[in-house]
Amino acid sequence: MGVDHQIIDAENVAERYVTGRLSPDEAARFEEHYLDCPACCVRVEAAERLERGLRHMAEEVAAGVTVRTALPLHWQLAAAALFLLALLPAGYELREIARLRGDLARAEAQKTEAQKAAPQQLAAAQTELESTRRDLAASARERETLSRDLAAARRPQTNVPVLSLTQLRGGPSDVPVRTLTLPREPGWVALWVEPGGADFPIYRAALRNEQGAAVFEASGLALNDLGALLLTIHSSSLTAGSYHLDLTGLPRSGPPASLGRFPLRVAVPR
């Protein structure tokens, strides 16, 4: 079936479409044509009005409405029944077409919304991708730094600066009496602490800056063979300024005992 309007009119294609008397292929081709053809839309609407009028007449006859006609009543009822039987398939097809039209309209609306949202979604995805790339690059740099630090820590340490601390015993103020000069390259430094006459199984030490914030803490420390504690600290944890080391003895039973404060000053090389 073509789209020649003369053939459509001659073969009553619109009426046959409305009443469901076209084959599925013919119906599909005609529907594809008439949805974009104003003239055929008018033909279909006229056929639908005619179909509704015939249905209304059949319903009136079936309900017993008096119709002025030369046919006997039982013939009128039979004709109404035939009308109804003929129009039932067409009614079902019309409802199906209406449903399909609704689905098509909704699909077009969803497509339009998706087309509008696509640029925004793409921009958001690109922003998230760039953020992920930055995070990955930062993680890679951090891993590289950690690898260098780990490799440096595994190398044998030579010429490690060691500062022997003296306990502050009274005096007008906590003035640091010993100075630790940091190495030019980041590395380890050591603090040598002698608790004096105190003898505890383990010790706890905390190195604090001028503001009282702890920059180094260690617990479970034990005296070496020379009766001292050797604390190693990475130079990257320290800056120039005044510090003090608080030392605490931890007995096997009973409360901890404060063993005094060991002041020091940290300096950077010139």
Residue frames as qw, qx, qy, qz and C-alpha x, y, z in Angstrom:
[[0.000, 0.888, 0.460, 0.000, 0.00, 0.00, 0.00],
 [0.429, 0.320, -0.011, 0.845, 1.45, 3.36, -1.02],
 [0.132, -0.475, -0.418, 0.763, 0.67, 6.82, 0.27],
 [0.042, -0.225, -0.495, -0.838, -1.40, 7.97, -2.74],
 [0.278, 0.157, 0.498, -0.806, -4.38, 9.78, -1.23],
 [0.626, 0.161, -0.330, -0.688, -6.61, 8.82, -4.18],
 [0.566, 0.035, -0.823, -0.040, -5.93, 5.13, -3.45],
 [0.067, -0.051, -0.743, 0.663, -6.49, 5.73, 0.28],
 [0.464, 0.174, 0.199, -0.845, -9.89, 7.28, -0.47],
 [0.649, 0.174, -0.526, -0.522, -10.86, 4.72, -3.11],
 [0.593, 0.004, -0.801, 0.081, -10.04, 1.75, -0.88],
 [0.588, -0.698, -0.116, -0.392, -11.45, 3.32, 2.31],
 [0.628, 0.200, -0.590, 0.467, -8.12, 2.76, 4.03],
 [0.099, -0.359, 0.434, -0.820, -8.86, 5.16, 6.91],
 [0.758, -0.236, 0.033, -0.607, -12.22, 3.49, 7.67],
 [0.915, 0.045, -0.402, 0.009, -10.71, 0.01, 7.43],
 [0.395, 0.336, -0.579, 0.629, -7.88, 1.10, 9.72],
 [0.357, -0.348, 0.346, -0.795, -10.29, 2.43, 12.37],
 [0.866, -0.124, 0.045, -0.483, -12.47, -0.70, 12.25],
 [0.517, -0.455, 0.725, 0.001, -9.49, -3.07, 12.30],
 [0.868, 0.379, 0.298, -0.118, -9.99, -4.50, 8.83],
 [0.422, 0.780, -0.462, -0.015, -6.45, -3.88, 7.58],
 [0.911, 0.005, -0.320, 0.260, -3.77, -6.52, 7.77],
 [0.610, -0.683, -0.040, 0.399, -1.08, -5.90, 10.41],
 [0.550, -0.045, 0.290, 0.782, 1.45, -4.84, 7.77],
 [0.108, 0.631, 0.429, 0.638, -1.02, -2.51, 6.06],
 [0.410, -0.864, -0.289, -0.032, -2.06, -1.02, 9.39],
 [0.636, -0.503, 0.056, 0.582, 1.56, -0.42, 10.37],
 [0.420, 0.177, 0.358, 0.815, 2.41, 1.26, 7.05],
 [0.067, -0.750, -0.426, -0.503, -0.69, 3.43, 7.13],
 [0.519, -0.809, -0.216, 0.169, -0.10, 4.44, 10.76],
 [0.607, -0.277, 0.152, 0.729, 3.50, 5.36, 9.98],
 [0.240, 0.384, 0.413, 0.790, 2.19, 7.57, 7.18],
 [0.194, -0.770, -0.447, -0.412, -0.82, 9.21, 8.75],
 [0.556, -0.658, -0.273, 0.428, 0.90, 10.25, 11.97],
 [0.346, -0.361, 0.184, 0.846, 2.91, 12.71, 9.87],
 [0.052, 0.285, 0.609, 0.738, 0.10, 13.54, 7.38],
 [0.234, 0.168, 0.378, -0.880, -2.45, 16.17, 8.47],
 [0.571, 0.092, -0.377, -0.724, -4.87, 15.17, 5.67],
 [0.598, -0.061, -0.795, -0.085, -4.89, 11.51, 6.72],
 [0.095, -0.094, -0.703, 0.699, -5.22, 12.51, 10.37],
 [0.451, 0.124, 0.072, -0.881, -8.44, 14.27, 9.36],
 [0.648, 0.059, -0.621, -0.437, -9.57, 11.10, 7.50],
 [0.421, -0.062, -0.855, 0.296, -8.90, 8.94, 10.57],
 [0.107, 0.123, 0.515, -0.842, -10.68, 11.36, 12.90],
 [0.571, 0.098, -0.196, -0.791, -13.71, 11.39, 10.57],
 [0.633, 0.010, -0.753, -0.179, -13.73, 7.58, 10.48],
 [0.237, -0.080, -0.790, 0.560, -13.51, 7.47, 14.27],
 [0.342, 0.107, 0.256, -0.898, -16.47, 9.87, 14.57],
 [0.667, 0.074, -0.460, -0.581, -18.44, 7.67, 12.20],
 [0.515, 0.001, -0.845, 0.143, -17.53, 4.58, 14.18],
 [0.008, -0.094, -0.647, 0.756, -18.61, 6.26, 17.42],
 [0.506, 0.098, -0.029, -0.857, -21.91, 7.32, 15.83],
 [0.682, 0.036, -0.645, -0.343, -22.62, 3.78, 14.63],
 [0.361, -0.035, -0.835, 0.415, -21.76, 2.40, 18.01],
 [0.212, 0.077, 0.421, -0.879, -24.08, 4.87, 19.70],
 [0.645, 0.065, -0.291, -0.704, -26.92, 3.86, 17.37],
 [0.622, 0.014, -0.782, -0.047, -26.30, 0.22, 18.11],
 [0.162, -0.049, -0.740, 0.651, -26.33, 0.88, 21.85],
 [0.413, 0.068, 0.172, -0.892, -29.63, 2.76, 21.59],
 [0.708, 0.048, -0.497, -0.500, -31.23, -0.04, 19.62],
 [0.520, 0.014, -0.824, 0.224, -29.94, -2.67, 22.02],
 [0.007, -0.065, -0.611, 0.789, -31.35, -0.67, 24.97],
 [0.112, 0.559, 0.819, -0.069, -34.81, -0.69, 23.49],
 [0.074, 0.478, 0.023, -0.875, -34.93, 2.85, 22.20],
 [0.594, 0.596, 0.523, -0.137, -37.75, 3.23, 19.66],
 [0.171, -0.354, 0.504, 0.769, -36.37, 3.73, 16.19],
 [0.627, 0.549, 0.194, -0.518, -38.67, 4.64, 13.39],
 [0.057, 0.393, -0.807, -0.436, -38.00, 2.01, 10.79],
 [0.779, 0.108, -0.270, -0.556, -39.93, -0.45, 8.70],
 [0.479, 0.208, -0.844, 0.119, -37.91, -3.38, 10.20],
 [0.747, -0.536, -0.350, -0.181, -39.51, -5.45, 12.97],
 [0.425, -0.824, 0.318, -0.196, -38.08, -5.10, 16.44],
 [0.884, -0.277, 0.338, 0.164, -36.32, -8.47, 16.38],
 [0.729, 0.508, 0.109, 0.446, -34.53, -7.49, 13.15],
 [0.011, 0.910, -0.176, 0.375, -33.48, -4.20, 14.78],
 [0.676, -0.640, 0.360, -0.058, -32.04, -6.08, 17.76],
 [0.912, 0.084, 0.273, 0.294, -30.23, -8.48, 15.44],
 [0.496, 0.743, -0.002, 0.450, -28.77, -5.60, 13.48],
 [0.285, -0.880, 0.273, -0.265, -27.63, -3.94, 16.71],
 [0.850, -0.384, 0.348, 0.101, -25.96, -7.16, 17.79],
 [0.813, 0.381, 0.178, 0.403, -24.17, -7.43, 14.45],
 [0.171, 0.894, -0.123, 0.395, -23.03, -3.83, 14.78],
 [0.545, -0.754, 0.340, -0.136, -21.62, -4.53, 18.21],
 [0.912, -0.104, 0.329, 0.223, -19.83, -7.69, 17.11],
 [0.658, 0.604, 0.107, 0.437, -18.31, -5.84, 14.16],
 [0.047, 0.888, -0.154, 0.431, -17.19, -2.91, 16.28],
 [0.785, -0.609, 0.105, 0.052, -15.70, -4.80, 19.22],
 [0.825, 0.020, 0.127, 0.550, -12.37, -5.58, 17.46],
 [0.314, 0.686, 0.091, 0.650, -12.18, -2.02, 16.18],
 [0.426, -0.858, 0.013, -0.286, -12.73, -0.66, 19.69],
 [0.855, -0.417, 0.124, 0.283, -9.94, -2.84, 21.05],
 [0.682, 0.306, 0.157, 0.646, -7.59, -1.72, 18.28],
 [0.041, 0.834, 0.079, 0.545, -8.45, 1.92, 18.90],
 [0.625, -0.774, 0.082, -0.063, -7.67, 1.57, 22.60],
 [0.862, -0.152, 0.177, 0.450, -4.40, -0.15, 21.75],
 [0.473, 0.578, 0.144, 0.649, -3.51, 2.65, 19.33],
 [0.246, -0.894, -0.008, -0.375, -4.28, 5.26, 21.99],
 [0.792, -0.573, 0.131, 0.164, -2.08, 3.40, 24.46],
 [0.781, 0.133, 0.197, 0.577, 0.76, 3.20, 21.93],
 [0.215, 0.783, 0.101, 0.575, 0.42, 6.90, 21.17],
 [0.502, -0.846, 0.070, -0.164, 0.70, 7.63, 24.89],
 [0.857, -0.306, 0.199, 0.363, 3.80, 5.44, 25.15],
 [0.611, 0.456, 0.187, 0.619, 5.30, 7.19, 22.14],
 [0.058, -0.890, -0.035, -0.451, 4.64, 10.63, 23.65],
 [0.681, -0.716, 0.151, 0.026, 6.21, 9.60, 26.95],
 [0.849, -0.024, 0.216, 0.482, 9.22, 8.13, 25.16],
 [0.403, 0.673, 0.124, 0.607, 9.70, 11.36, 23.21],
 [0.327, -0.896, 0.047, -0.297, 9.45, 13.39, 26.44],
 [0.819, -0.493, 0.199, 0.217, 12.02, 11.16, 28.14],
 [0.745, 0.290, 0.196, 0.568, 14.31, 11.46, 25.12],
 [0.134, 0.842, 0.055, 0.520, 14.04, 15.25, 25.25],
 [0.559, -0.809, 0.138, -0.121, 14.81, 15.33, 28.97],
 [0.881, -0.210, 0.217, 0.364, 17.76, 12.99, 28.47],
 [0.578, 0.537, 0.141, 0.599, 19.13, 15.20, 25.69],
 [0.132, -0.899, 0.042, -0.416, 18.84, 18.24, 27.97],
 [0.711, -0.670, 0.213, -0.031, 20.50, 16.48, 30.89],
 [0.925, 0.187, 0.010, 0.330, 23.29, 14.87, 28.85],
 [0.393, 0.684, -0.232, 0.569, 25.61, 17.95, 28.73],
 [0.429, -0.725, 0.301, -0.447, 25.26, 18.48, 32.49],
 [0.950, -0.257, 0.177, -0.016, 25.93, 14.82, 33.23],
 [0.807, 0.406, -0.084, 0.420, 28.95, 14.89, 30.92],
 [0.100, 0.768, -0.287, 0.563, 30.33, 18.00, 32.61],
 [0.676, -0.598, 0.292, -0.314, 29.84, 16.42, 36.05],
 [0.985, -0.005, 0.089, 0.149, 31.54, 13.22, 34.90],
 [0.603, 0.588, -0.177, 0.509, 34.48, 15.20, 33.48],
 [0.220, -0.772, 0.317, -0.504, 34.82, 17.15, 36.74],
 [0.863, -0.405, 0.259, -0.156, 34.79, 13.92, 38.75],
 [0.918, 0.269, -0.019, 0.291, 37.34, 12.39, 36.38],
 [0.325, 0.720, -0.279, 0.546, 39.70, 15.34, 36.78],
 [0.513, -0.678, 0.333, -0.408, 39.33, 15.15, 40.56],
 [0.975, -0.151, 0.162, 0.017, 40.13, 11.44, 40.48],
 [0.748, 0.493, -0.138, 0.423, 43.18, 12.09, 38.32],
 [0.005, -0.772, 0.346, -0.533, 44.44, 14.72, 40.77],
 [0.758, -0.509, 0.303, -0.273, 43.90, 12.35, 43.69],
 [0.977, 0.106, 0.053, 0.178, 45.77, 9.57, 41.89],
 [0.514, 0.650, -0.237, 0.506, 48.65, 11.92, 41.08],
 [0.308, -0.732, 0.368, -0.483, 48.84, 13.06, 44.71],
 [0.920, -0.294, 0.228, -0.118, 48.79, 9.43, 45.88],
 [0.871, 0.357, -0.083, 0.326, 51.59, 8.58, 43.45],
 [0.214, 0.733, -0.339, 0.549, 53.71, 11.48, 44.75],
 [0.601, -0.607, 0.340, -0.394, 53.03, 10.42, 48.33],
 [0.991, -0.052, 0.108, 0.051, 54.02, 6.82, 47.57],
 [0.676, 0.553, -0.202, 0.444, 57.20, 8.04, 45.90],
 [0.111, -0.746, 0.380, -0.536, 58.09, 10.15, 48.94],
 [0.818, -0.423, 0.292, -0.260, 57.40, 7.27, 51.30],
 [0.957, 0.213, -0.032, 0.196, 59.52, 4.98, 49.16],
 [0.415, 0.665, -0.327, 0.528, 62.44, 7.42, 49.30],
 [0.406, -0.664, 0.387, -0.495, 62.04, 7.81, 53.07],
 [0.954, -0.207, 0.177, -0.124, 61.88, 4.05, 53.55],
 [0.837, 0.396, -0.158, 0.342, 64.96, 3.52, 51.38],
 [0.139, 0.716, -0.381, 0.568, 66.81, 6.17, 53.35],
 [0.656, -0.549, 0.323, -0.406, 65.74, 4.62, 56.64],
 [0.997, -0.019, 0.066, 0.027, 67.03, 1.21, 55.54],
 [0.596, 0.610, -0.330, 0.405, 70.47, 2.56, 54.67],
 [0.682, -0.304, -0.396, 0.535, 73.10, 2.33, 57.42],
 [0.114, -0.971, -0.115, -0.174, 73.08, 5.55, 59.44],
 [0.695, -0.006, -0.181, 0.696, 76.42, 7.27, 59.93],
 [0.206, 0.131, -0.133, 0.961, 77.35, 10.49, 61.65],
 [0.325, -0.693, -0.583, -0.274, 73.97, 10.64, 63.40],
 [0.027, -0.549, 0.303, -0.778, 73.87, 13.76, 65.62],
 [0.613, -0.422, -0.651, 0.148, 73.58, 12.68, 69.28],
 [0.113, -0.631, 0.198, -0.742, 72.68, 15.13, 72.06],
 [0.454, -0.216, -0.765, 0.402, 73.15, 14.20, 75.70],
 [0.303, -0.713, -0.237, -0.586, 70.42, 15.83, 77.80],
 [0.249, 0.069, -0.652, 0.713, 70.84, 17.16, 81.31],
 [0.269, -0.657, -0.704, -0.014, 67.93, 17.19, 83.72],
 [0.046, -0.645, 0.023, -0.762, 66.67, 20.62, 84.74],
 [0.540, -0.371, -0.639, 0.404, 67.13, 20.96, 88.47],
 [0.200, -0.774, -0.353, 0.487, 65.32, 24.05, 89.72],
 [0.331, 0.010, 0.297, 0.896, 66.35, 27.48, 88.48],
 [0.215, 0.387, 0.202, -0.873, 64.36, 30.57, 87.54],
 [0.667, 0.469, -0.053, -0.576, 63.08, 29.26, 84.21],
 [0.875, 0.119, 0.459, 0.099, 63.08, 26.36, 81.75],
 [0.259, 0.828, -0.375, -0.327, 65.96, 27.76, 79.71],
 [0.968, 0.234, -0.054, 0.077, 67.36, 25.09, 77.30],
 [0.428, -0.768, 0.429, 0.206, 70.93, 24.32, 78.21],
 [0.502, -0.169, 0.730, 0.433, 71.88, 22.04, 75.29],
 [0.472, 0.598, -0.140, -0.633, 71.52, 22.68, 71.55],
 [0.680, 0.129, 0.697, 0.190, 70.79, 20.11, 68.85],
 [0.207, 0.560, -0.365, -0.714, 71.82, 21.21, 65.35],
 [0.833, 0.340, 0.370, -0.233, 69.79, 19.46, 62.68],
 [0.562, -0.092, 0.606, 0.556, 71.57, 17.83, 59.70],
 [0.160, 0.378, -0.302, -0.860, 71.50, 19.64, 56.37],
 [0.458, -0.012, -0.717, -0.525, 69.70, 16.74, 54.74],
 [0.759, -0.342, 0.069, -0.549, 66.67, 15.14, 56.42],
 [0.593, 0.192, -0.766, 0.159, 67.79, 12.27, 58.60],
 [0.720, -0.538, -0.438, 0.017, 67.82, 10.83, 62.09],
 [0.035, 0.631, -0.461, 0.623, 68.99, 12.52, 65.28],
 [0.686, -0.273, -0.658, 0.147, 69.38, 10.92, 68.72],
 [0.334, -0.732, 0.219, -0.552, 68.80, 12.05, 72.29],
 [0.588, 0.047, -0.728, 0.348, 70.83, 10.45, 75.09],
 [0.478, -0.632, 0.049, -0.608, 68.98, 10.56, 78.41],
 [0.434, 0.066, -0.804, 0.402, 70.25, 9.32, 81.78],
 [0.509, -0.669, -0.395, -0.370, 67.45, 9.06, 84.36],
 [0.134, -0.653, 0.505, -0.548, 69.98, 9.21, 87.19],
 [0.158, -0.225, 0.881, -0.386, 69.34, 7.11, 90.30],
 [0.744, 0.131, 0.213, -0.619, 65.84, 6.07, 89.17],
 [0.002, -0.200, 0.954, 0.224, 65.43, 2.43, 88.22],
 [0.687, 0.244, 0.314, -0.608, 62.18, 1.36, 86.57],
 [0.670, 0.124, 0.711, 0.177, 61.39, -1.62, 84.35],
 [0.399, 0.516, 0.512, 0.559, 60.19, 0.64, 81.56],
 [0.122, -0.443, -0.126, 0.879, 59.99, 4.35, 80.81],
 [0.351, 0.756, 0.528, 0.164, 57.84, 6.77, 78.84],
 [0.323, -0.319, 0.112, 0.884, 59.16, 9.87, 77.08],
 [0.311, 0.817, 0.478, 0.087, 57.46, 12.84, 75.41],
 [0.388, -0.101, 0.138, 0.906, 59.24, 15.63, 73.53],
 [0.115, 0.841, 0.520, -0.093, 57.21, 18.86, 73.50],
 [0.385, 0.468, 0.130, 0.785, 57.69, 22.20, 71.75],
 [0.075, 0.089, -0.307, 0.945, 57.27, 25.69, 73.22],
 [0.528, -0.218, -0.170, -0.803, 53.50, 25.47, 72.87],
 [0.532, -0.215, 0.694, -0.435, 53.41, 22.19, 74.80],
 [0.871, 0.307, -0.085, -0.373, 52.44, 20.09, 71.78],
 [0.726, -0.313, 0.593, 0.154, 54.06, 16.65, 71.64],
 [0.494, 0.668, -0.427, -0.356, 56.24, 16.16, 68.56],
 [0.529, 0.273, -0.803, 0.027, 57.51, 12.77, 69.69],
 [0.690, -0.404, 0.363, -0.479, 56.18, 10.18, 72.15],
 [0.606, 0.241, -0.758, -0.024, 57.45, 6.72, 73.02],
 [0.706, -0.458, 0.325, -0.430, 56.59, 4.16, 75.67],
 [0.998, -0.027, 0.053, 0.023, 57.96, 0.78, 76.74],
 [0.408, 0.759, -0.434, 0.263, 61.51, 2.16, 76.77],
 [0.895, -0.405, -0.064, 0.177, 64.22, 0.25, 78.65],
 [0.213, -0.875, 0.395, 0.181, 67.66, 1.33, 79.83],
 [0.774, 0.494, -0.390, 0.072, 70.64, 0.16, 77.80],
 [0.850, -0.127, -0.347, 0.376, 73.77, -1.42, 79.29],
 [0.361, 0.244, -0.242, 0.867, 75.10, 2.03, 80.16],
 [0.138, -0.525, -0.645, 0.537, 72.00, 2.93, 82.18],
 [0.120, 0.372, -0.081, -0.917, 70.67, 5.41, 79.60],
 [0.576, 0.575, 0.560, -0.157, 67.83, 5.79, 77.11],
 [0.194, -0.226, 0.508, 0.808, 68.64, 6.43, 73.44],
 [0.451, 0.653, 0.503, -0.343, 65.78, 8.09, 71.56],
 [0.300, -0.020, 0.561, 0.771, 65.93, 8.48, 67.78],
 [0.310, 0.734, 0.397, -0.456, 63.81, 11.14, 66.08],
 [0.555, 0.436, 0.438, 0.556, 63.61, 12.07, 62.42],
 [0.249, -0.227, -0.041, 0.941, 64.74, 15.61, 61.78],
 [0.113, -0.360, -0.530, -0.759, 61.67, 16.36, 59.67],
 [0.424, -0.658, -0.622, -0.006, 59.65, 16.32, 62.94],
 [0.459, -0.598, -0.224, 0.618, 61.64, 19.22, 64.38],
 [0.298, 0.824, 0.137, 0.462, 61.96, 22.93, 63.69],
 [0.352, 0.298, -0.385, 0.799, 64.14, 25.58, 65.24],
 [0.467, -0.633, -0.060, -0.615, 63.06, 26.51, 68.75],
 [0.197, -0.404, 0.733, -0.510, 62.91, 25.44, 72.38],
 [0.771, -0.137, -0.548, -0.295, 61.82, 21.95, 73.47],
 [0.329, -0.472, 0.694, -0.434, 61.75, 19.87, 76.61],
 [0.578, 0.027, -0.800, -0.161, 61.63, 16.12, 77.17],
 [0.630, -0.414, 0.330, -0.569, 59.34, 14.84, 79.91],
 [0.439, 0.216, -0.872, 0.030, 60.46, 11.47, 81.27],
 [0.724, -0.341, 0.176, -0.573, 58.22, 9.16, 83.30],
 [0.057, 0.274, -0.954, 0.105, 59.07, 5.92, 85.07],
 [0.770, -0.132, -0.254, -0.570, 56.51, 3.11, 84.94],
 [0.271, -0.369, 0.836, -0.303, 56.75, 0.69, 87.89],
 [0.211, -0.090, -0.953, -0.198, 55.41, -2.85, 87.85],
 [0.273, -0.667, -0.693, 0.003, 52.74, -1.75, 90.27],
 [0.248, -0.646, -0.271, 0.669, 51.62, 1.62, 91.46],
 [0.336, 0.905, 0.190, -0.177, 51.27, 4.99, 89.76],
 [0.682, 0.515, -0.005, 0.520, 53.75, 6.39, 87.20],
 [0.497, -0.693, -0.071, 0.517, 56.56, 8.56, 88.54],
 [0.393, 0.910, -0.019, 0.134, 57.68, 11.79, 86.90],
 [0.818, -0.197, 0.032, 0.539, 61.47, 11.81, 86.55],
 [0.238, -0.642, 0.069, 0.725, 61.84, 15.45, 85.60],
 [0.529, 0.828, 0.159, -0.093, 62.20, 17.63, 82.53],
 [0.646, -0.205, 0.369, 0.636, 65.16, 17.70, 80.14],
 [0.317, 0.865, 0.098, -0.375, 65.36, 20.98, 78.16],
 [0.583, -0.053, 0.500, 0.638, 67.04, 21.49, 74.80],
 [0.308, 0.729, -0.035, -0.610, 67.14, 23.87, 71.88],
 [0.728, 0.306, 0.536, 0.299, 66.95, 22.89, 68.23],
 [0.048, 0.745, -0.235, -0.622, 68.84, 24.89, 65.63],
 [0.816, 0.536, 0.214, 0.045, 69.10, 24.66, 61.86],
 [0.671, -0.180, 0.245, 0.676, 72.51, 24.74, 60.13],
 [0.158, 0.853, -0.020, -0.497, 73.58, 28.00, 58.52]]
